């Protein structure tokens, strides 16, 4: 019933995984007790691909009327290809219940190798092999690719070059995943905040927003215009969403805020974004998407009188954002449902 636009499954592996030892997800607080972010090392807990394409899940999501995207995160390339075959089979058996596939290349899943999205030779190979799956090519399901955060210009160039080579098949990219190999220290106990991997994990939430803005802006200038960008990192308010869209995102995703606030955050963030758009006189996302201005001391705040806004405000202009482009937002809801159903 929330204003999230679709349902994304928990990133699936070939067989069920219980994940890393607890505690593996913790809130990070800064001065004044404010929650600034989170750290996690979950270890991909999930119910296995067969569950995510089962009638139980497909029928349950179909009842919501929202599109369903299946996320794949195989421990090896062969796993991704095998899981893709099962998605294709489920889509053939129950047409219309799966809206697309998201390939998660942002998690360090393959032992002894870097995160796939940070190893460009490996990234190109994985995408090529997945797209070569005969059944997937025939079924016509769109593909999204989840990326790790990048920090250097040549990395953006290499990533975009790979994605653009497959522009006829890749519909969108998700940028970015948490910032990996961070550690948060509890001064009171003089220990790490989470248990797995000696306390090292991925940091998300407010700490990551400016890095996410940079990743969206850098990829927006490099990717083919047919490829949408889902901006992820530090989205807690409508203004956060506005900034990501201004940098080029066609959609935004939130995880830490949803974890802390629940699904009510979707309605609040959407309403705040609409208010910003009304104030600035924007009737659609396309009116400002990707139109970040360079610094100029003559730049002035953009505001219009309330009477000058279109009747009903920007609600219709947000239809794309709310119905199509928020595909990944409900992933955590699906994860909670799955874990509760498979204990």
C-alpha positions as a LaTeX table, in Angstrom:
\begin{tabular}{lrrr}
\hline
Residue & $x$ (\AA) & $y$ (\AA) & $z$ (\AA) \\
\hline
Unk1 & 0.00 & 0.00 & 0.00 \\
Unk2 & 3.02 & 2.29 & 0.18 \\
Unk3 & 4.14 & 4.51 & $-2.68$ \\
Unk4 & 7.06 & 2.27 & $-3.52$ \\
Unk5 & 6.85 & 1.28 & $-7.15$ \\
Unk6 & 7.76 & $-2.39$ & $-7.34$ \\
Unk7 & 9.18 & $-5.41$ & $-5.52$ \\
Unk8 & 12.78 & $-6.62$ & $-5.82$ \\
Unk9 & 13.70 & $-10.00$ & $-4.39$ \\
Unk10 & 16.56 & $-10.50$ & $-1.97$ \\
Unk11 & 19.66 & $-11.21$ & $-4.05$ \\
Unk12 & 19.44 & $-14.95$ & $-4.61$ \\
Unk13 & 22.08 & $-17.65$ & $-4.65$ \\
Unk14 & 21.63 & $-21.10$ & $-6.16$ \\
Unk15 & 20.89 & $-22.68$ & $-2.80$ \\
Unk16 & 19.69 & $-21.25$ & 0.51 \\
Unk17 & 22.26 & $-19.42$ & 2.66 \\
Unk18 & 21.93 & $-18.46$ & 6.32 \\
Unk19 & 24.49 & $-15.67$ & 6.09 \\
Unk20 & 27.18 & $-14.47$ & 8.47 \\
Unk21 & 27.09 & $-14.67$ & 12.29 \\
Unk22 & 25.09 & $-12.11$ & 14.26 \\
Unk23 & 25.27 & $-9.21$ & 14.89 \\
Unk24 & 25.90 & $-8.44$ & 11.23 \\
Unk25 & 23.88 & $-5.22$ & 10.76 \\
Unk26 & 24.14 & $-2.24$ & 13.09 \\
Unk27 & 23.01 & 1.37 & 13.14 \\
Unk28 & 25.79 & 3.96 & 13.31 \\
Unk29 & 25.11 & 7.00 & 15.49 \\
Unk30 & 26.99 & 10.26 & 15.58 \\
Unk31 & 26.74 & 13.30 & 17.84 \\
Unk32 & 23.36 & 14.00 & 19.39 \\
Unk33 & 22.25 & 10.41 & 18.98 \\
Unk34 & 21.33 & 10.94 & 15.33 \\
Unk35 & 21.46 & 7.91 & 13.08 \\
Unk36 & 23.93 & 8.71 & 10.33 \\
Unk37 & 24.19 & 5.32 & 8.69 \\
Unk38 & 24.65 & 1.60 & 9.03 \\
Unk39 & 27.30 & $-1.08$ & 8.69 \\
Unk40 & 26.63 & $-4.64$ & 7.59 \\
Unk41 & 28.32 & $-7.86$ & 6.63 \\
Unk42 & 25.29 & $-10.03$ & 6.01 \\
Unk43 & 26.85 & $-12.73$ & 3.86 \\
Unk44 & 23.90 & $-12.86$ & 1.44 \\
Unk45 & 21.29 & $-14.58$ & 3.63 \\
Unk46 & 18.54 & $-15.74$ & 1.28 \\
Unk47 & 16.12 & $-18.57$ & 0.64 \\
Unk48 & 17.64 & $-19.72$ & $-2.66$ \\
Unk49 & 16.49 & $-19.02$ & $-6.20$ \\
Unk50 & 13.77 & $-21.68$ & $-6.27$ \\
Unk51 & 11.89 & $-19.84$ & $-3.54$ \\
Unk52 & 12.04 & $-16.47$ & $-5.27$ \\
Unk53 & 10.50 & $-17.90$ & $-8.45$ \\
Unk54 & 8.01 & $-20.14$ & $-6.64$ \\
Unk55 & 4.25 & $-19.79$ & $-6.99$ \\
Unk56 & 4.13 & $-18.65$ & $-3.36$ \\
Unk57 & 6.20 & $-15.55$ & $-4.07$ \\
Unk58 & 5.00 & $-14.90$ & $-7.63$ \\
Unk59 & 1.34 & $-15.06$ & $-6.61$ \\
Unk60 & 1.96 & $-13.02$ & $-3.46$ \\
Unk61 & 3.67 & $-10.20$ & $-5.34$ \\
Unk62 & 1.13 & $-10.32$ & $-8.18$ \\
Unk63 & $-1.61$ & $-9.67$ & $-5.61$ \\
Unk64 & 0.02 & $-6.32$ & $-4.81$ \\
Unk65 & $-0.25$ & $-5.21$ & $-8.43$ \\
Unk66 & 3.42 & $-4.19$ & $-8.44$ \\
Unk67 & 6.12 & $-5.38$ & $-10.86$ \\
Unk68 & 8.47 & $-8.06$ & $-9.51$ \\
Unk69 & 12.22 & $-8.04$ & $-10.23$ \\
Unk70 & 14.37 & $-11.08$ & $-9.42$ \\
Unk71 & 17.90 & $-10.30$ & $-8.19$ \\
Unk72 & 20.71 & $-12.80$ & $-8.85$ \\
Unk73 & 24.04 & $-12.95$ & $-7.02$ \\
Unk74 & 25.69 & $-16.25$ & $-7.88$ \\
Unk75 & 28.86 & $-17.42$ & $-6.17$ \\
Unk76 & 30.23 & $-18.24$ & $-9.63$ \\
Unk77 & 29.25 & $-17.48$ & $-13.20$ \\
Unk78 & 27.74 & $-20.92$ & $-13.70$ \\
Unk79 & 25.41 & $-20.25$ & $-10.76$ \\
Unk80 & 24.13 & $-17.06$ & $-12.37$ \\
Unk81 & 23.50 & $-18.88$ & $-15.65$ \\
Unk82 & 21.70 & $-21.73$ & $-13.87$ \\
Unk83 & 19.55 & $-19.32$ & $-11.85$ \\
Unk84 & 18.73 & $-17.37$ & $-14.98$ \\
Unk85 & 17.43 & $-20.57$ & $-16.53$ \\
Unk86 & 15.10 & $-21.06$ & $-13.58$ \\
Unk87 & 13.84 & $-17.48$ & $-13.88$ \\
Unk88 & 13.15 & $-18.05$ & $-17.58$ \\
Unk89 & 11.32 & $-21.30$ & $-16.82$ \\
Unk90 & 9.16 & $-19.58$ & $-14.19$ \\
Unk91 & 8.43 & $-16.71$ & $-16.56$ \\
Unk92 & 7.41 & $-19.18$ & $-19.27$ \\
Unk93 & 5.14 & $-21.10$ & $-16.89$ \\
Unk94 & 3.51 & $-17.97$ & $-15.46$ \\
Unk95 & 3.85 & $-15.16$ & $-18.02$ \\
Unk96 & 3.64 & $-11.61$ & $-16.73$ \\
Unk97 & 4.56 & $-12.29$ & $-13.10$ \\
Unk98 & 8.27 & $-11.47$ & $-13.48$ \\
Unk99 & 9.04 & $-7.99$ & $-14.79$ \\
Unk100 & 12.82 & $-8.23$ & $-15.03$ \\
Unk101 & 16.13 & $-9.55$ & $-13.72$ \\
Unk102 & 18.77 & $-7.66$ & $-11.75$ \\
Unk103 & 22.33 & $-8.98$ & $-11.78$ \\
Unk104 & 24.07 & $-8.05$ & $-8.53$ \\
Unk105 & 27.76 & $-7.60$ & $-9.32$ \\
Unk106 & 28.43 & $-5.45$ & $-6.26$ \\
Unk107 & 28.95 & $-8.13$ & $-3.60$ \\
Unk108 & 32.27 & $-9.96$ & $-3.04$ \\
Unk109 & 30.86 & $-13.43$ & $-3.70$ \\
Unk110 & 33.62 & $-15.29$ & $-5.55$ \\
Unk111 & 36.36 & $-16.59$ & $-3.19$ \\
Unk112 & 39.82 & $-15.32$ & $-4.03$ \\
Unk113 & 38.57 & $-12.70$ & $-6.49$ \\
Unk114 & 37.61 & $-9.04$ & $-6.11$ \\
Unk115 & 34.03 & $-7.84$ & $-6.18$ \\
Unk116 & 32.91 & $-8.51$ & $-9.77$ \\
Unk117 & 32.03 & $-4.87$ & $-10.50$ \\
Unk118 & 35.58 & $-3.85$ & $-9.48$ \\
Unk119 & 37.27 & $-6.43$ & $-11.73$ \\
Unk120 & 36.35 & $-5.17$ & $-15.18$ \\
Unk121 & 37.57 & $-8.20$ & $-17.10$ \\
Unk122 & 35.51 & $-10.44$ & $-14.84$ \\
Unk123 & 32.54 & $-8.05$ & $-15.03$ \\
Unk124 & 32.55 & $-8.10$ & $-18.83$ \\
Unk125 & 32.79 & $-11.89$ & $-18.85$ \\
Unk126 & 29.90 & $-12.39$ & $-16.42$ \\
Unk127 & 27.56 & $-10.01$ & $-18.27$ \\
Unk128 & 28.47 & $-11.56$ & $-21.63$ \\
Unk129 & 27.81 & $-15.10$ & $-20.41$ \\
Unk130 & 24.52 & $-14.16$ & $-18.77$ \\
Unk131 & 23.28 & $-12.39$ & $-21.90$ \\
Unk132 & 24.32 & $-15.36$ & $-24.02$ \\
Unk133 & 21.74 & $-17.54$ & $-22.26$ \\
Unk134 & 19.49 & $-18.57$ & $-25.14$ \\
Unk135 & 16.29 & $-18.69$ & $-23.14$ \\
Unk136 & 16.89 & $-15.29$ & $-21.56$ \\
Unk137 & 17.54 & $-13.71$ & $-24.93$ \\
Unk138 & 14.29 & $-15.14$ & $-26.26$ \\
Unk139 & 12.05 & $-14.24$ & $-23.32$ \\
Unk140 & 12.65 & $-10.50$ & $-23.58$ \\
Unk141 & 12.95 & $-9.75$ & $-19.85$ \\
Unk142 & 14.94 & $-6.55$ & $-19.23$ \\
Unk143 & 18.23 & $-6.74$ & $-17.32$ \\
Unk144 & 19.52 & $-4.40$ & $-14.63$ \\
Unk145 & 23.05 & $-4.43$ & $-13.19$ \\
Unk146 & 23.94 & $-3.44$ & $-9.63$ \\
Unk147 & 27.34 & $-1.77$ & $-9.33$ \\
Unk148 & 29.93 & $-1.18$ & $-6.63$ \\
Unk149 & 31.00 & 2.38 & $-5.78$ \\
Unk150 & 33.74 & 3.83 & $-7.98$ \\
Unk151 & 36.21 & 6.57 & $-7.10$ \\
Unk152 & 38.52 & 7.07 & $-10.09$ \\
Unk153 & 37.77 & 8.46 & $-13.55$ \\
Unk154 & 39.18 & 5.47 & $-15.45$ \\
Unk155 & 36.92 & 3.15 & $-13.45$ \\
Unk156 & 33.83 & 5.06 & $-14.57$ \\
Unk157 & 35.13 & 4.89 & $-18.14$ \\
Unk158 & 35.71 & 1.14 & $-18.04$ \\
Unk159 & 32.39 & 0.39 & $-16.38$ \\
Unk160 & 30.42 & 2.53 & $-18.82$ \\
Unk161 & 32.24 & 1.02 & $-21.79$ \\
Unk162 & 31.18 & $-2.48$ & $-20.73$ \\
Unk163 & 27.58 & $-1.51$ & $-20.01$ \\
Unk164 & 27.27 & 0.46 & $-23.26$ \\
Unk165 & 28.43 & $-2.53$ & $-25.30$ \\
Unk166 & 25.29 & $-4.29$ & $-24.10$ \\
Unk167 & 22.94 & $-1.31$ & $-24.32$ \\
Unk168 & 20.41 & $-3.29$ & $-26.36$ \\
Unk169 & 19.89 & $-5.66$ & $-23.42$ \\
Unk170 & 20.73 & $-3.72$ & $-20.24$ \\
Unk171 & 17.81 & $-1.52$ & $-19.18$ \\
Unk172 & 19.28 & 0.11 & $-16.06$ \\
Unk173 & 22.16 & 0.17 & $-13.60$ \\
Unk174 & 21.94 & 0.55 & $-9.83$ \\
Unk175 & 24.64 & 2.70 & $-8.30$ \\
Unk176 & 25.81 & 2.18 & $-5.71$ \\
Unk177 & 26.28 & $-0.63$ & $-3.20$ \\
Unk178 & 27.63 & 0.02 & 0.29 \\
Unk179 & 31.24 & 1.16 & 0.69 \\
Unk180 & 33.06 & $-2.04$ & 1.55 \\
Unk181 & 35.83 & $-2.93$ & 3.98 \\
Unk182 & 34.90 & $-0.29$ & 6.55 \\
Unk183 & 35.07 & $-0.78$ & 10.30 \\
Unk184 & 33.08 & 0.97 & 13.04 \\
Unk185 & 34.50 & 1.01 & 16.56 \\
Unk186 & 32.51 & 1.10 & 19.80 \\
Unk187 & 34.69 & 3.16 & 22.13 \\
Unk188 & 32.79 & 2.01 & 25.23 \\
Unk189 & 33.52 & $-1.67$ & 24.65 \\
Unk190 & 36.72 & $-1.04$ & 22.66 \\
Unk191 & 35.49 & $-3.46$ & 20.03 \\
Unk192 & 34.13 & $-3.64$ & 16.52 \\
Unk193 & 30.41 & $-3.00$ & 16.09 \\
Unk194 & 29.61 & $-6.16$ & 14.09 \\
Unk195 & 30.80 & $-9.74$ & 14.42 \\
Unk196 & 31.69 & $-11.06$ & 10.93 \\
Unk197 & 35.09 & $-10.62$ & 9.26 \\
Unk198 & 36.72 & $-9.05$ & 12.30 \\
Unk199 & 34.19 & $-6.22$ & 12.24 \\
Unk200 & 34.75 & $-5.19$ & 8.62 \\
Unk201 & 31.66 & $-4.52$ & 6.53 \\
Unk202 & 29.88 & $-2.24$ & 4.10 \\
Unk203 & 28.81 & 1.22 & 5.26 \\
Unk204 & 25.54 & 2.72 & 4.01 \\
Unk205 & 23.20 & 5.56 & 4.87 \\
Unk206 & 24.02 & 9.24 & 5.19 \\
Unk207 & 27.78 & 8.74 & 5.08 \\
Unk208 & 27.52 & 7.55 & 1.48 \\
Unk209 & 25.28 & 10.18 & $-0.11$ \\
Unk210 & 27.93 & 12.41 & $-1.65$ \\
Unk211 & 29.78 & 9.42 & $-3.07$ \\
Unk212 & 26.48 & 8.18 & $-4.50$ \\
Unk213 & 25.81 & 11.60 & $-6.04$ \\
Unk214 & 29.23 & 11.46 & $-7.70$ \\
Unk215 & 28.68 & 7.94 & $-9.04$ \\
Unk216 & 25.31 & 8.89 & $-10.51$ \\
Unk217 & 26.67 & 12.10 & $-12.07$ \\
Unk218 & 29.76 & 10.42 & $-13.50$ \\
Unk219 & 27.86 & 7.51 & $-15.03$ \\
Unk220 & 25.08 & 9.74 & $-16.33$ \\
Unk221 & 27.57 & 11.53 & $-18.59$ \\
Unk222 & 29.05 & 8.25 & $-19.83$ \\
Unk223 & 26.18 & 5.79 & $-20.25$ \\
Unk224 & 24.01 & 5.59 & $-23.33$ \\
Unk225 & 20.82 & 7.60 & $-22.87$ \\
Unk226 & 18.73 & 4.42 & $-23.19$ \\
Unk227 & 20.15 & 3.10 & $-19.90$ \\
Unk228 & 18.48 & 4.41 & $-16.75$ \\
Unk229 & 20.28 & 4.93 & $-13.44$ \\
Unk230 & 18.87 & 4.04 & $-10.03$ \\
Unk231 & 20.61 & 6.20 & $-7.43$ \\
Unk232 & 21.36 & 4.60 & $-4.07$ \\
Unk233 & 23.09 & 5.94 & $-1.00$ \\
Unk234 & 21.93 & 8.14 & 1.86 \\
Unk235 & 18.34 & 8.70 & 0.74 \\
Unk236 & 16.48 & 9.78 & 3.87 \\
Unk237 & 14.50 & 12.79 & 2.62 \\
Unk238 & 12.83 & 14.14 & $-0.47$ \\
Unk239 & 15.76 & 16.52 & $-0.90$ \\
Unk240 & 18.17 & 13.57 & $-1.00$ \\
Unk241 & 16.03 & 12.07 & $-3.77$ \\
Unk242 & 15.91 & 15.42 & $-5.58$ \\
Unk243 & 19.70 & 15.71 & $-5.55$ \\
Unk244 & 20.21 & 12.22 & $-6.99$ \\
Unk245 & 17.68 & 12.87 & $-9.75$ \\
Unk246 & 19.31 & 16.24 & $-10.47$ \\
Unk247 & 22.58 & 14.34 & $-10.97$ \\
Unk248 & 20.90 & 12.01 & $-13.47$ \\
Unk249 & 19.07 & 9.25 & $-11.59$ \\
Unk250 & 15.76 & 8.09 & $-13.05$ \\
Unk251 & 14.90 & 6.56 & $-9.67$ \\
Unk252 & 16.17 & 6.28 & $-6.12$ \\
Unk253 & 16.42 & 3.51 & $-3.58$ \\
Unk254 & 16.64 & 3.56 & 0.21 \\
Unk255 & 17.77 & 0.85 & 2.61 \\
Unk256 & 19.02 & 2.29 & 5.92 \\
Unk257 & 16.07 & 4.69 & 6.21 \\
Unk258 & 13.61 & 1.90 & 5.47 \\
Unk259 & 15.29 & $-0.32$ & 8.05 \\
Unk260 & 14.93 & 2.41 & 10.69 \\
Unk261 & 11.54 & 3.84 & 9.71 \\
Unk262 & 9.66 & 1.10 & 7.88 \\
Unk263 & 7.57 & 1.41 & 4.70 \\
Unk264 & 6.09 & 4.74 & 5.82 \\
Unk265 & 9.35 & 6.30 & 4.62 \\
Unk266 & 8.31 & 5.79 & 0.99 \\
Unk267 & 5.21 & 7.97 & 1.33 \\
Unk268 & 7.11 & 10.62 & 3.31 \\
Unk269 & 10.03 & 10.83 & 0.86 \\
Unk270 & 7.67 & 10.97 & $-2.13$ \\
Unk271 & 5.61 & 13.74 & $-0.51$ \\
Unk272 & 8.74 & 15.73 & 0.33 \\
Unk273 & 10.00 & 15.40 & $-3.23$ \\
Unk274 & 6.65 & 16.55 & $-4.59$ \\
Unk275 & 6.78 & 19.60 & $-2.30$ \\
Unk276 & 10.23 & 20.52 & $-3.61$ \\
Unk277 & 9.03 & 20.14 & $-7.19$ \\
Unk278 & 6.01 & 22.35 & $-6.56$ \\
Unk279 & 8.20 & 25.00 & $-4.94$ \\
Unk280 & 10.51 & 25.00 & $-7.95$ \\
Unk281 & 7.74 & 24.77 & $-10.54$ \\
Unk282 & 8.68 & 21.34 & $-11.90$ \\
Unk283 & 5.80 & 19.23 & $-13.18$ \\
Unk284 & 7.89 & 16.16 & $-14.07$ \\
Unk285 & 11.18 & 14.52 & $-13.18$ \\
Unk286 & 12.46 & 15.06 & $-16.71$ \\
Unk287 & 12.22 & 18.81 & $-16.17$ \\
Unk288 & 15.28 & 18.65 & $-13.91$ \\
Unk289 & 16.79 & 15.16 & $-14.24$ \\
Unk290 & 20.47 & 15.29 & $-15.12$ \\
Unk291 & 20.49 & 19.10 & $-15.17$ \\
Unk292 & 22.96 & 19.75 & $-12.36$ \\
Unk293 & 24.57 & 23.15 & $-12.89$ \\
Unk294 & 28.27 & 23.85 & $-12.40$ \\
Unk295 & 29.08 & 26.28 & $-9.63$ \\
Unk296 & 28.54 & 29.90 & $-10.58$ \\
Unk297 & 28.30 & 32.75 & $-8.08$ \\
Unk298 & 25.36 & 34.13 & $-10.08$ \\
Unk299 & 23.25 & 30.98 & $-9.55$ \\
Unk300 & 20.05 & 31.80 & $-7.66$ \\
Unk301 & 17.51 & 29.53 & $-5.88$ \\
Unk302 & 14.75 & 28.43 & $-8.23$ \\
Unk303 & 11.33 & 29.15 & $-6.76$ \\
Unk304 & 7.96 & 29.97 & $-8.26$ \\
Unk305 & 4.79 & 31.35 & $-6.73$ \\
Unk306 & 2.26 & 28.73 & $-5.72$ \\
Unk307 & $-0.27$ & 30.16 & $-8.17$ \\
Unk308 & 2.11 & 29.50 & $-11.05$ \\
Unk309 & 2.29 & 25.75 & $-10.47$ \\
Unk310 & 0.19 & 23.42 & $-12.56$ \\
Unk311 & $-3.10$ & 22.19 & $-11.14$ \\
Unk312 & $-2.57$ & 19.20 & $-8.90$ \\
Unk313 & 1.16 & 19.80 & $-8.61$ \\
Unk314 & 3.73 & 17.30 & $-9.87$ \\
Unk315 & 1.85 & 14.14 & $-8.92$ \\
Unk316 & 1.34 & 12.93 & $-12.49$ \\
Unk317 & 4.94 & 13.75 & $-13.31$ \\
Unk318 & 6.02 & 11.42 & $-10.52$ \\
Unk319 & 4.20 & 8.45 & $-12.01$ \\
Unk320 & 7.36 & 7.11 & $-13.63$ \\
Unk321 & 9.32 & 7.50 & $-10.40$ \\
Unk322 & 6.64 & 5.86 & $-8.29$ \\
Unk323 & 5.49 & 3.10 & $-10.63$ \\
Unk324 & 8.45 & 2.08 & $-12.77$ \\
Unk325 & 11.67 & 3.44 & $-11.46$ \\
Unk326 & 11.56 & 2.50 & $-7.79$ \\
Unk327 & 11.99 & $-1.17$ & $-8.62$ \\
Unk328 & 14.66 & $-2.00$ & $-6.01$ \\
Unk329 & 13.13 & $-0.29$ & $-2.97$ \\
Unk330 & 11.08 & $-3.17$ & $-1.59$ \\
Unk331 & 13.95 & $-5.64$ & $-1.49$ \\
Unk332 & 14.16 & $-5.44$ & 2.29 \\
Unk333 & 10.44 & $-6.11$ & 2.64 \\
Unk334 & 10.82 & $-9.26$ & 0.57 \\
Unk335 & 13.83 & $-10.30$ & 2.63 \\
Unk336 & 11.88 & $-9.99$ & 5.87 \\
Unk337 & 8.99 & $-11.97$ & 4.45 \\
Unk338 & 11.32 & $-14.69$ & 3.18 \\
Unk339 & 13.29 & $-15.06$ & 6.40 \\
Unk340 & 10.10 & $-15.24$ & 8.44 \\
Unk341 & 8.66 & $-17.85$ & 6.10 \\
Unk342 & 11.67 & $-20.17$ & 5.93 \\
Unk343 & 12.82 & $-20.53$ & 9.52 \\
\hline
\end{tabular}
